Amino acid sequence: MKTEPTEAIDLKALVNYFELNRYQKELVLNELETLIKNQSSPKIKQLEWEDTDMWYFKAKTSLGLGYSITEIKGTYIVHFGDAPISWEKSLESAKSAAQADFEQRIKECLA
């Protein structure tokens, strides 16, 4: 479970506590702000697709289930586990749909 801080941290006051020159304080403050920003919007890795056949592709995830794409008569069907989640006109758009779904599921876990 993600917990929210009860009060905001005054980064400038924190940096001013240390005996640093003005340039060092600016560097530390920028680094802290970057770290906090990156923590609230983590980078989600790209799915790695494995070509198993000319009409079937799969990508494993750490969610316990993986994604697969099956091409049937020019339509690419994207599955998460056994559940179809999208029907696309191209392989690239199918991979993009799977990536977007994966990112949404990860973000929901972090919320």
DSSP file (Angstrom, degrees, kcal/mol; ACC not computed):
  #  RESIDUE AA STRUCTURE BP1 BP2  ACC     N-H-->O    O-->H-N    N-H-->O    O-->H-N    TCO  KAPPA ALPHA  PHI   PSI    X-CA   Y-CA   Z-CA
    1    1 A M              0   0    0      0, 0.0     2,-0.4     0, 0.0   109,-0.1   0.000 360.0 360.0 360.0 133.2    0.0    0.0    0.0
    2    2 A K        -     0   0    0      0, 0.0     2,-0.4     0, 0.0   108,-0.0  -0.723 360.0-155.8 -86.9 131.0    1.3    3.4   -1.0
    3    3 A T        -     0   0    0     -2,-0.4     3,-0.0     0, 0.0     0, 0.0  -0.847   7.9-135.3-108.8 146.5    1.1    6.0    1.8
    4    4 A E        -     0   0    0     -2,-0.4     2,-0.0     1,-0.1     0, 0.0  -0.749  29.4-104.4 -96.7 144.2    1.0    9.7    1.3
    5    5 A P        -     0   0    0      0, 0.0     3,-0.1     0, 0.0    -1,-0.1  -0.374  20.0-137.4 -65.5 146.6    3.2   12.1    3.4
    6    6 A T  S    S+     0   0    0      1,-0.2     2,-0.3    -2,-0.0    -2,-0.0   0.778  85.4  14.1 -77.6 -26.0    1.3   13.9    6.0
    7    7 A E  S    S-     0   0    0      0, 0.0    -1,-0.2     0, 0.0     2,-0.1  -0.994  85.2-103.0-147.1 153.1    3.1   17.2    5.3
    8    8 A A        -     0   0    0     -2,-0.3     2,-0.5    -3,-0.1    -2,-0.0  -0.448  34.2-122.6 -75.0 145.7    5.2   18.6    2.5
    9    9 A I        -     0   0    0     -2,-0.1     2,-1.2     1,-0.0     3,-0.1  -0.758  15.1-133.3 -88.9 131.3    9.0   18.8    3.1
   10   10 A D     >  -     0   0    0     -2,-0.5     4,-2.1     1,-0.2     5,-0.1  -0.723  23.2-172.7 -83.2  97.0   10.5   22.2    2.6
   11   11 A L  H  > S+     0   0    0     -2,-1.2     4,-2.7     1,-0.2     5,-0.2   0.868  80.3  54.5 -63.7 -37.7   13.4   21.3    0.5
   12   12 A K  H  > S+     0   0    0      1,-0.2     4,-2.5     2,-0.2    -1,-0.2   0.924 109.4  47.5 -63.2 -42.8   15.0   24.8    0.6
   13   13 A A  H  > S+     0   0    0      2,-0.2     4,-1.0     1,-0.2    -1,-0.2   0.890 112.0  51.3 -64.3 -38.0   15.0   24.7    4.4
   14   14 A L  H >X S+     0   0    0     -4,-2.1     3,-0.5     1,-0.2     4,-0.5   0.934 112.6  44.5 -63.6 -46.6   16.5   21.2    4.4
   15   15 A V  H >< S+     0   0    0     -4,-2.7     3,-1.1     1,-0.2    -2,-0.2   0.878 109.2  56.9 -66.5 -37.9   19.3   22.3    2.0
   16   16 A N  H 3< S+     0   0    0     -4,-2.5    -1,-0.2     1,-0.2    -2,-0.2   0.729  93.1  70.8 -66.2 -20.7   19.9   25.5    4.0
   17   17 A Y  H << S+     0   0    0     -4,-1.0    -1,-0.2    -3,-0.5     2,-0.2   0.832  89.5  73.6 -64.0 -32.6   20.5   23.3    7.1
   18   18 A F  S << S-     0   0    0     -3,-1.1     2,-1.7    -4,-0.5     7,-0.0  -0.556  93.7-112.9 -87.0 148.9   23.8   22.1    5.7
   19   19 A E        +     0   0    0     -2,-0.2     2,-0.3     6,-0.0    -3,-0.1  -0.610  64.8 138.5 -82.7  86.1   26.9   24.2    5.5
   20   20 A L        -     0   0    0     -2,-1.7     2,-0.1    -5,-0.2     0, 0.0  -0.906  54.0-111.3-126.5 153.8   27.1   24.5    1.7
   21   21 A N     >  -     0   0    0     -2,-0.3     4,-2.5     1,-0.1     5,-0.2  -0.336  42.7 -97.4 -76.7 171.5   28.0   27.4   -0.6
   22   22 A R  H  > S+     0   0    0      1,-0.2     4,-2.1     2,-0.2     5,-0.2   0.889 124.1  50.4 -58.5 -42.9   25.2   28.9   -2.7
   23   23 A Y  H  > S+     0   0    0      1,-0.2     4,-2.1     2,-0.2    -1,-0.2   0.922 111.6  47.7 -62.5 -45.4   26.3   26.9   -5.8
   24   24 A Q  H  > S+     0   0    0      1,-0.2     4,-2.7     2,-0.2     5,-0.2   0.891 109.7  53.6 -63.1 -40.3   26.3   23.6   -3.9
   25   25 A K  H  X S+     0   0    0     -4,-2.5     4,-2.7     1,-0.2    -1,-0.2   0.910 108.7  49.3 -61.8 -41.9   22.9   24.3   -2.4
   26   26 A E  H  X S+     0   0    0     -4,-2.1     4,-2.5     2,-0.2    -1,-0.2   0.910 111.5  49.2 -63.4 -42.4   21.5   24.9   -5.8
   27   27 A L  H  X S+     0   0    0     -4,-2.1     4,-2.3     2,-0.2    -2,-0.2   0.935 113.9  45.0 -62.0 -47.0   23.0   21.6   -7.1
   28   28 A V  H  X S+     0   0    0     -4,-2.7     4,-2.6     2,-0.2    -2,-0.2   0.914 113.0  51.0 -65.0 -43.1   21.6   19.6   -4.1
   29   29 A L  H  X S+     0   0    0     -4,-2.7     4,-2.4    -5,-0.2    -1,-0.2   0.924 111.2  47.8 -61.2 -45.5   18.2   21.3   -4.4
   30   30 A N  H  X S+     0   0    0     -4,-2.5     4,-2.2     1,-0.2    -1,-0.2   0.905 112.0  50.1 -61.5 -41.9   17.9   20.5   -8.1
   31   31 A E  H  X S+     0   0    0     -4,-2.3     4,-2.5     2,-0.2    -2,-0.2   0.916 111.0  48.5 -64.6 -43.2   19.0   16.9   -7.5
   32   32 A L  H  X S+     0   0    0     -4,-2.6     4,-2.4     2,-0.2     5,-0.2   0.919 111.4  49.8 -62.8 -43.5   16.4   16.4   -4.7
   33   33 A E  H  X S+     0   0    0     -4,-2.4     4,-2.3     1,-0.2    -1,-0.2   0.893 111.5  49.3 -62.7 -39.4   13.7   17.9   -6.8
   34   34 A T  H  X S+     0   0    0     -4,-2.2     4,-2.6     2,-0.2     5,-0.2   0.919 110.7  49.9 -65.3 -44.0   14.6   15.6   -9.7
   35   35 A L  H  X S+     0   0    0     -4,-2.5     4,-1.7     1,-0.2    -2,-0.2   0.911 112.6  46.7 -61.4 -42.9   14.6   12.5   -7.4
   36   36 A I  H  X S+     0   0    0     -4,-2.4     4,-1.5     2,-0.2    -1,-0.2   0.909 112.5  49.9 -66.7 -41.9   11.2   13.3   -6.0
   37   37 A K  H  X S+     0   0    0     -4,-2.3     4,-1.0     1,-0.2    -2,-0.2   0.922 111.5  48.4 -63.0 -43.6    9.8   14.0   -9.5
   38   38 A N  H  < S+     0   0    0     -4,-2.6    -1,-0.2     1,-0.2    -2,-0.2   0.814 107.1  56.9 -67.6 -29.9   11.1   10.7  -10.8
   39   39 A Q  H  < S+     0   0    0     -4,-1.7    -1,-0.2     1,-0.2    -2,-0.2   0.869 106.5  49.2 -68.2 -35.6    9.7    8.8   -7.8
   40   40 A S  H  < S+     0   0    0     -4,-1.5    -1,-0.2     1,-0.3    -2,-0.2   0.671 122.1  32.8 -81.3 -15.7    6.2   10.1   -8.5
   41   41 A S  S  < S-     0   0    0     -4,-1.0    -1,-0.3    -3,-0.2    -2,-0.1  -0.619  85.0-166.1-136.5  78.5    6.3    9.1  -12.2
   42   42 A P        -     0   0    0      0, 0.0     2,-0.5     0, 0.0    -3,-0.1  -0.248  26.5-109.5 -67.3 151.0    8.5    6.0  -12.5
   43   43 A K        -     0   0    0     -5,-0.1     2,-0.5     1,-0.0    -2,-0.0  -0.686  31.3-147.9 -79.5 128.1    9.8    4.9  -15.9
   44   44 A I        -     0   0    0     -2,-0.5    59,-0.1    -3,-0.1    58,-0.0  -0.852  19.5-117.1-101.5 129.7    8.0    1.7  -17.0
   45   45 A K        -     0   0    0     -2,-0.5     2,-0.2     1,-0.1    -1,-0.1  -0.197  28.3-106.6 -67.0 156.5   10.0   -0.7  -19.0
   46   46 A Q        -     0   0    0      1,-0.1     2,-0.1    56,-0.0    -1,-0.1  -0.552  36.3-105.7 -79.2 144.1    9.1   -1.7  -22.6
   47   47 A L        -     0   0    0     -2,-0.2     2,-0.7    48,-0.1    -1,-0.1  -0.455  29.0-136.1 -66.0 141.9    7.6   -5.1  -23.2
   48   48 A E        -     0   0    0     12,-0.4    12,-0.5    -2,-0.1     2,-0.3  -0.913  20.1-147.8-105.5 115.1   10.1   -7.4  -24.9
   49   49 A W        -     0   0    0     -2,-0.7     2,-0.5    10,-0.2    10,-0.2  -0.634   6.5-156.8 -90.7 137.5    8.4   -9.3  -27.8
   50   50 A E  E     -A   58   0A   0      8,-3.1     8,-1.9    -2,-0.3     2,-0.8  -0.953  15.0-136.7-112.3 124.3    9.3  -12.8  -28.8
   51   51 A D  E     +A   57   0A   0     -2,-0.5     6,-0.2     6,-0.2     3,-0.1  -0.716  33.2 163.8 -80.0 111.9    8.5  -14.0  -32.3
   52   52 A T        -     0   0    0      4,-1.5     2,-0.3    -2,-0.8    -1,-0.2   0.663  67.0 -10.8-101.1 -20.6    7.2  -17.5  -31.8
   53   53 A D  S    S-     0   0    0      3,-1.5     3,-0.5     1,-0.0    -1,-0.3  -0.949  78.2 -90.8-164.2 172.2    5.5  -17.8  -35.2
   54   54 A M  S    S+     0   0    0     -2,-0.3     3,-0.1     1,-0.2    -1,-0.0   0.743 127.5  28.2 -68.0 -21.0    4.7  -15.7  -38.2
   55   55 A W  S    S+     0   0    0      1,-0.1    16,-2.6    15,-0.0     2,-0.4   0.273 114.2  67.3-123.4   9.8    1.2  -14.9  -36.8
   56   56 A Y  E     + B   0  70A   0     -3,-0.5    -4,-1.5    14,-0.2    -3,-1.5  -0.992  51.1 172.3-139.1 129.2    1.9  -15.2  -33.0
   57   57 A F  E     -AB  51  69A   0     12,-2.4    12,-2.7    -2,-0.4     2,-0.3  -0.960   8.2-169.8-132.1 148.7    3.9  -13.0  -30.7
   58   58 A K  E     -AB  50  68A   0     -8,-1.9    -8,-3.1    -2,-0.3     2,-0.4  -0.986  11.1-166.3-142.2 154.3    4.3  -13.0  -26.9
   59   59 A A  E     - B   0  67A   0      8,-2.6     8,-2.6    -2,-0.3     2,-0.2  -0.989  17.8-140.8-138.5 126.7    5.8  -10.8  -24.2
   60   60 A K        -     0   0    0    -12,-0.5   -12,-0.4    -2,-0.4     2,-0.3  -0.542  19.7-171.1 -83.5 152.4    6.3  -12.0  -20.6
   61   61 A T    >   -     0   0    0     -2,-0.2     3,-0.6     4,-0.1   -14,-0.0  -0.863  36.1-118.4-133.1 170.5    5.7   -9.7  -17.7
   62   62 A S  T 3  S+     0   0    0     -2,-0.3     4,-0.1     1,-0.2    -2,-0.0   0.301  97.9  87.6 -89.6   8.9    6.3   -9.8  -13.9
   63   63 A L  T 3  S-     0   0    0      2,-0.5    -1,-0.2     1,-0.0     3,-0.1   0.470 107.8-109.0 -85.3  -1.9    2.5   -9.6  -13.4
   64   64 A G  S <  S+     0   0    0     -3,-0.6     2,-0.3     1,-0.2    -2,-0.1   0.008  98.6  69.1  96.7 -29.3    2.1  -13.3  -13.6
   65   65 A L        -     0   0    0     -5,-0.0    -2,-0.5    16,-0.0    -1,-0.2  -0.858  69.9-150.6-117.5 156.2    0.4  -13.1  -16.9
   66   66 A G        -     0   0    0     -2,-0.3    15,-3.0    -6,-0.1     2,-0.3  -0.658  16.1-108.4-118.8 177.6    1.8  -12.1  -20.3
   67   67 A Y  E     -BC  59  80A   0     -8,-2.6    -8,-2.6    13,-0.2     2,-0.3  -0.788  30.2-175.9-103.8 148.9    0.7  -10.4  -23.4
   68   68 A S  E     -BC  58  79A   0     11,-1.9    11,-3.0    -2,-0.3     2,-0.4  -0.988  12.8-154.2-141.6 152.9    0.2  -12.2  -26.8
   69   69 A I  E     -BC  57  78A   0    -12,-2.7   -12,-2.4    -2,-0.3     2,-0.4  -0.996  10.3-171.6-128.5 127.4   -0.7  -11.0  -30.2
   70   70 A T  E     -BC  56  77A   0      7,-2.2     7,-3.1    -2,-0.4     2,-0.6  -0.974  13.6-145.6-120.1 132.3   -2.4  -13.3  -32.7
   71   71 A E  E     + C   0  76A   0    -16,-2.6     2,-0.4    -2,-0.4     5,-0.2  -0.866  22.4 172.1 -99.6 123.0   -2.9  -12.3  -36.4
   72   72 A I  E >   - C   0  75A   0      3,-2.8     3,-1.6    -2,-0.6    -2,-0.0  -0.961  70.0 -26.4-132.7 114.9   -6.1  -13.6  -38.0
   73   73 A K  T 3  S-     0   0    0     -2,-0.4     3,-0.1     1,-0.3    -1,-0.1   0.867 126.9 -45.2  50.2  46.3   -7.1  -12.5  -41.4
   74   74 A G  T 3  S+     0   0    0      1,-0.2     2,-0.5     0, 0.0    -1,-0.3   0.480 116.5 109.2  82.4   2.2   -5.3   -9.1  -41.2
   75   75 A T  E <   -C   72   0A   0     -3,-1.6    -3,-2.8     2,-0.0     2,-0.6  -0.948  58.4-146.9-113.5 133.0   -6.5   -8.3  -37.7
   76   76 A Y  E     -CD  71  88A   0     12,-2.9    12,-2.9    -2,-0.5     2,-0.6  -0.876  11.9-158.3-101.3 116.4   -4.1   -8.4  -34.7
   77   77 A I  E     -CD  70  87A   0     -7,-3.1    -7,-2.2    -2,-0.6     2,-0.5  -0.845   4.7-152.6-100.1 123.4   -5.8   -9.5  -31.5
   78   78 A V  E     -CD  69  86A   0      8,-3.0     7,-3.4    -2,-0.6     8,-1.4  -0.829  14.3-171.7 -98.3 128.7   -4.0   -8.5  -28.3
   79   79 A H  E     -CD  68  84A   0    -11,-3.0   -11,-1.9    -2,-0.5     2,-0.6  -0.924  21.0-157.3-118.7 144.2   -4.5  -10.7  -25.2
   80   80 A F  E >  S-CD  67  83A   0      3,-2.7     3,-1.8    -2,-0.4     2,-0.4  -0.972  82.6 -39.9-113.1 111.7   -3.5  -10.2  -21.6
   81   81 A G  T 3  S-     0   0    0    -15,-3.0   -13,-0.1    -2,-0.6    -2,-0.0  -0.608 125.7 -30.0  65.7-126.6   -3.4  -13.7  -20.3
   82   82 A D  T 3  S+     0   0    0     -2,-0.4    -1,-0.3    -3,-0.1   -15,-0.0   0.492 118.7  99.1 -96.9  -5.6   -6.4  -15.4  -21.9
   83   83 A A  E <  S-D   80   0A   0     -3,-1.8    -3,-2.7     1,-0.0     2,-0.3  -0.718  70.7-133.3 -91.0 123.5   -8.5  -12.2  -22.1
   84   84 A P  E     +D   79   0A   0      0, 0.0    -5,-0.3     0, 0.0     3,-0.1  -0.555  29.0 171.3 -70.1 134.5   -8.6  -10.2  -25.4
   85   85 A I  E     +     0   0A   0     -7,-3.4     2,-0.3     1,-0.3    -6,-0.2   0.562  57.4  12.8-120.1 -15.1   -8.1   -6.5  -24.8
   86   86 A S  E     -D   78   0A   0     -8,-1.4    -8,-3.0     2,-0.0     2,-0.5  -0.985  49.0-149.8-163.3 149.5   -7.7   -5.0  -28.2
   87   87 A W  E     -D   77   0A   0     -2,-0.3     2,-0.3   -10,-0.2   -10,-0.2  -0.995  30.1-178.3-122.8 123.8   -8.2   -5.6  -32.0
   88   88 A E  E     -D   76   0A   0    -12,-2.9   -12,-2.9    -2,-0.5     3,-0.0  -0.816  35.2-136.0-126.9 161.6   -5.7   -3.7  -34.2
   89   89 A K  S    S+     0   0    0     -2,-0.3     2,-0.3   -14,-0.2    -1,-0.1   0.625  88.3  31.8 -90.4 -15.9   -5.0   -3.2  -37.9
   90   90 A S  S  > S-     0   0    0    -14,-0.1     4,-1.8     1,-0.1     5,-0.1  -0.951  75.7-119.7-140.4 160.5   -1.2   -3.5  -37.7
   91   91 A L  H  > S+     0   0    0     -2,-0.3     4,-2.5     1,-0.2     5,-0.2   0.901 113.7  53.2 -64.5 -41.4    1.4   -5.3  -35.6
   92   92 A E  H  > S+     0   0    0      1,-0.2     4,-2.2     2,-0.2    -1,-0.2   0.909 109.6  46.9 -63.1 -42.4    2.9   -2.1  -34.4
   93   93 A S  H  > S+     0   0    0      2,-0.2     4,-2.2     1,-0.2    -1,-0.2   0.841 111.0  53.6 -69.3 -30.4   -0.4   -0.7  -33.2
   94   94 A A  H  X S+     0   0    0     -4,-1.8     4,-2.2     2,-0.2    -2,-0.2   0.919 109.8  46.9 -66.9 -43.3   -1.1   -4.0  -31.5
   95   95 A K  H  X S+     0   0    0     -4,-2.5     4,-2.4     1,-0.2    -2,-0.2   0.887 112.3  50.9 -64.6 -38.6    2.3   -3.8  -29.6
   96   96 A S  H  X S+     0   0    0     -4,-2.2     4,-2.5     2,-0.2    -2,-0.2   0.894 109.1  50.8 -64.8 -40.0    1.5   -0.2  -28.7
   97   97 A A  H  X S+     0   0    0     -4,-2.2     4,-2.2     2,-0.2    -2,-0.2   0.901 111.0  48.5 -65.0 -40.7   -1.9   -1.2  -27.3
   98   98 A A  H  X S+     0   0    0     -4,-2.2     4,-2.5     2,-0.2    -2,-0.2   0.919 111.8  49.4 -64.7 -43.1   -0.3   -3.9  -25.2
   99   99 A Q  H  X S+     0   0    0     -4,-2.4     4,-2.7     2,-0.2    -2,-0.2   0.915 111.0  49.4 -62.6 -43.4    2.4   -1.5  -23.9
  100  100 A A  H  X S+     0   0    0     -4,-2.5     4,-2.1     1,-0.2    -1,-0.2   0.902 112.1  48.2 -62.9 -41.3   -0.3    1.1  -23.0
  101  101 A D  H  X S+     0   0    0     -4,-2.2     4,-2.3     2,-0.2    -2,-0.2   0.918 111.6  50.2 -64.4 -43.4   -2.3   -1.5  -21.2
  102  102 A F  H  X S+     0   0    0     -4,-2.5     4,-2.2     1,-0.2    -2,-0.2   0.929 111.0  48.4 -60.1 -47.7    0.8   -2.7  -19.3
  103  103 A E  H  X S+     0   0    0     -4,-2.7     4,-2.6     1,-0.2    -1,-0.2   0.890 110.4  52.0 -61.7 -40.1    1.7    0.8  -18.3
  104  104 A Q  H  X S+     0   0    0     -4,-2.1     4,-2.1     1,-0.2    -1,-0.2   0.912 109.4  49.4 -63.4 -42.5   -1.9    1.5  -17.1
  105  105 A R  H  X S+     0   0    0     -4,-2.3     4,-1.4     2,-0.2    -2,-0.2   0.900 112.2  48.0 -64.0 -40.8   -1.9   -1.7  -15.0
  106  106 A I  H  X S+     0   0    0     -4,-2.2     4,-1.4     1,-0.2     3,-0.3   0.934 111.2  50.0 -65.3 -45.4    1.5   -0.8  -13.4
  107  107 A K  H  X S+     0   0    0     -4,-2.6     4,-1.1     1,-0.2    -2,-0.2   0.857 107.0  55.1 -62.6 -35.6    0.3    2.8  -12.6
  108  108 A E  H  < S+     0   0    0     -4,-2.1    -1,-0.2     1,-0.2     3,-0.2   0.857 105.9  52.7 -64.9 -34.6   -2.8    1.4  -11.0
  109  109 A C  H  < S+     0   0    0     -4,-1.4    -1,-0.2    -3,-0.3    -2,-0.2   0.823 111.0  47.1 -68.3 -30.9   -0.7   -0.7   -8.7
  110  110 A L  H  <        0   0    0     -4,-1.4    -1,-0.2     1,-0.2    -2,-0.2   0.636 360.0 360.0 -85.8 -14.8    1.3    2.4   -7.7
  111  111 A A     <        0   0    0     -4,-1.1    -1,-0.2    -3,-0.2    -2,-0.1   0.492 360.0 360.0 -73.1 360.0   -1.7    4.6   -7.1
